Amino acid sequence: MSLTSILISWIVVFYMVNFASATTSSCRTADGQFDVTVNYRGKNGQETPKSSVIAFYAFMSKAITNPGVGRRLVFDVIKPNQGGGYNSHTGVFTCPKTGTYVFVWVIRLNSAYHSFELMINNSMYGSTYLYNKNADGSVSGTVVAYVSKDDSIYVRMHSSYNGVGELYTDKYGRTAFSGWLLN
């Protein structure tokens, strides 16, 4: 688990506990990850239905060599997809509900240099770049954005920069895309 992922997870938990009247619990799973449960309580102290949670995490199952300018990245393994907004065949998250969302992408490179963009309705909202010659490394980006129902969010290769090398993924480090509704 990357430092960015851990930091973002704790920021969300801190927000939910301190500002949104939520309770949390977590436990370490067999694969060394953490399962975190957040129970949000509304104005009357009643727990909201689980169906109100919108969150996804998806990663690539295979490496891609020289993906090309503007190519949309498809993260084909989903764990979880609460709210059903992420499509593992197209790589697009279609926003099921208007609100403020957090989106995070982590790209692992092996002897490569590439630039990546987070797109919302075909407009670039965030970008990352990594020059990683003769080594293995990763780059991550985070965007907080207000998006409307049915907006499309995805990660792609930069629209004009043609990088070189392999986008890598394996059990030791995943190339991944995630997002969740803040409110």
C-alpha positions as CSV (number, residue, x, y, z in Angstrom):
1,M,0.0,0.0,0.0
2,S,1.5,3.3,-1.0
3,L,2.1,6.2,1.4
4,T,-0.4,8.3,-0.6
5,S,-3.1,5.7,-0.3
6,I,-2.5,5.4,3.5
7,L,-2.5,9.2,3.9
8,I,-5.7,9.7,1.9
9,S,-7.4,6.9,3.8
10,W,-6.6,8.5,7.1
11,I,-7.7,11.9,5.9
12,V,-11.1,10.5,5.0
13,V,-11.4,8.7,8.3
14,F,-10.4,11.8,10.2
15,Y,-13.0,13.9,8.2
16,M,-15.8,11.3,8.9
17,V,-15.0,11.0,12.6
18,N,-14.5,14.7,13.3
19,F,-16.9,16.5,11.0
20,A,-19.5,14.0,9.8
21,S,-20.5,12.3,13.0
22,A,-19.3,8.9,11.9
23,T,-17.8,5.9,13.7
24,T,-15.0,3.8,12.2
25,S,-13.5,0.4,12.7
26,S,-10.7,-1.4,10.9
27,C,-9.0,-4.8,10.8
28,R,-6.0,-6.2,9.0
29,T,-6.8,-8.8,6.4
30,A,-4.9,-11.9,5.5
31,D,-3.2,-10.2,2.5
32,G,-1.9,-7.4,4.8
33,Q,-4.4,-4.7,3.7
34,F,-6.9,-3.0,6.0
35,D,-10.6,-3.2,5.8
36,V,-12.1,0.1,7.1
37,T,-15.8,0.4,7.8
38,V,-17.4,3.9,8.2
39,N,-20.8,4.3,9.6
40,Y,-22.2,7.7,9.0
41,R,-25.0,9.1,11.2
42,G,-27.3,11.8,9.9
43,K,-28.9,14.7,11.8
44,N,-31.2,12.5,13.8
45,G,-28.4,10.0,14.7
46,Q,-29.8,7.4,12.4
47,E,-27.3,5.4,10.3
48,T,-27.6,6.0,6.6
49,P,-28.4,3.1,4.3
50,K,-25.3,1.3,3.0
51,S,-26.5,2.0,-0.6
52,S,-25.6,5.6,-0.1
53,V,-21.9,4.7,-0.2
54,I,-20.2,5.4,-3.5
55,A,-16.7,4.2,-3.8
56,F,-14.5,2.1,-6.1
57,Y,-11.0,0.7,-6.3
58,A,-9.7,-0.9,-9.5
59,F,-6.3,-2.0,-10.7
60,M,-4.7,-3.3,-13.9
61,S,-4.1,-7.1,-14.1
62,K,-1.5,-6.8,-16.9
63,A,1.4,-4.6,-17.8
64,I,1.1,-2.4,-20.9
65,T,4.1,-1.5,-23.1
66,N,4.2,1.9,-24.9
67,P,0.4,2.6,-24.5
68,G,0.4,5.7,-26.8
69,V,-0.8,9.3,-26.7
70,G,-4.2,9.9,-25.3
71,R,-5.0,6.2,-24.6
72,R,-7.6,5.7,-21.9
73,L,-6.4,3.3,-19.2
74,V,-8.6,0.4,-18.2
75,F,-8.3,-0.9,-14.7
76,D,-9.9,-4.3,-15.1
77,V,-10.0,-5.8,-11.6
78,I,-12.5,-4.1,-9.3
79,K,-12.5,-4.3,-5.5
80,P,-15.1,-2.8,-4.6
81,N,-17.5,-0.9,-6.8
82,Q,-20.1,0.4,-4.4
83,G,-22.7,2.4,-6.2
84,G,-21.9,0.6,-9.5
85,G,-20.3,3.6,-11.2
86,Y,-17.0,2.1,-12.4
87,N,-16.9,0.1,-15.7
88,S,-14.0,-2.3,-15.8
89,H,-14.4,-2.8,-19.6
90,T,-14.1,0.9,-20.5
91,G,-12.1,2.3,-17.6
92,V,-14.7,5.0,-17.0
93,F,-16.4,6.0,-13.7
94,T,-19.9,7.3,-14.5
95,C,-20.9,9.4,-11.5
96,P,-24.1,8.0,-10.0
97,K,-24.8,11.0,-7.8
98,T,-23.9,14.7,-7.8
99,G,-21.4,15.7,-5.1
100,T,-17.8,16.2,-4.1
101,Y,-15.5,13.3,-4.9
102,V,-11.9,12.3,-4.4
103,F,-10.1,10.5,-7.2
104,V,-6.7,8.9,-6.9
105,W,-4.6,7.2,-9.5
106,V,-1.3,5.4,-8.9
107,I,0.8,4.3,-11.9
108,R,3.8,2.0,-11.6
109,L,6.5,2.2,-14.3
110,N,9.4,-0.1,-15.1
111,S,12.2,1.6,-17.0
112,A,9.9,4.1,-18.5
113,Y,8.8,7.7,-18.7
114,H,5.2,8.8,-19.1
115,S,2.6,11.4,-18.3
116,F,-1.0,10.8,-17.2
117,E,-4.1,12.8,-16.9
118,L,-7.3,12.5,-14.9
119,M,-10.2,13.5,-17.1
120,I,-13.7,14.7,-16.1
121,N,-16.0,15.0,-19.2
122,N,-13.0,15.2,-21.5
123,S,-11.4,18.1,-19.5
124,M,-8.1,17.5,-17.8
125,Y,-8.4,18.0,-14.0
126,G,-5.0,16.6,-12.9
127,S,-1.8,15.3,-14.3
128,T,1.3,13.4,-13.2
129,Y,4.7,12.6,-14.8
130,L,7.5,10.2,-13.9
131,Y,10.8,9.7,-15.6
132,N,12.1,6.4,-14.3
133,K,15.1,5.2,-16.3
134,N,16.4,1.7,-15.5
135,A,14.3,1.4,-12.4
136,D,10.9,0.5,-11.0
137,G,8.9,3.3,-9.4
138,S,5.4,4.8,-9.1
139,V,3.7,8.1,-9.4
140,S,0.3,9.1,-7.9
141,G,-2.1,11.9,-8.3
142,T,-5.1,13.1,-6.3
143,V,-8.0,15.3,-7.4
144,V,-11.0,16.6,-5.3
145,A,-13.7,17.7,-7.6
146,Y,-17.4,18.6,-7.6
147,V,-19.0,16.4,-10.3
148,S,-22.6,15.9,-11.5
149,K,-24.6,12.8,-12.0
150,D,-23.7,11.0,-15.2
151,D,-20.3,12.9,-15.5
152,S,-17.5,10.6,-16.9
153,I,-14.2,10.3,-15.1
154,Y,-11.2,8.4,-16.3
155,V,-7.4,8.3,-16.4
156,R,-5.5,8.4,-19.7
157,M,-2.1,8.8,-21.1
158,H,-1.2,12.5,-21.7
159,S,-2.9,13.9,-24.8
160,S,0.3,15.2,-26.5
161,Y,3.3,13.6,-24.7
162,N,4.4,10.3,-26.1
163,G,6.2,8.5,-23.3
164,V,8.2,5.3,-23.6
165,G,8.3,2.1,-21.6
166,E,6.1,-0.2,-19.5
167,L,3.2,0.6,-17.2
168,Y,3.8,-2.2,-14.7
169,T,1.5,-4.0,-12.2
170,D,1.9,-7.1,-10.0
171,K,1.1,-8.3,-6.5
172,Y,4.0,-6.1,-5.1
173,G,2.6,-2.9,-6.6
174,R,-0.6,-2.2,-8.5
175,T,-1.3,0.4,-11.2
176,A,-4.7,1.5,-9.8
177,F,-7.6,4.0,-9.9
178,S,-10.0,4.8,-7.1
179,G,-12.6,7.3,-6.1
180,W,-15.2,8.0,-3.5
181,L,-18.0,10.4,-2.7
182,L,-17.2,12.8,0.2
183,N,-20.7,14.4,0.4
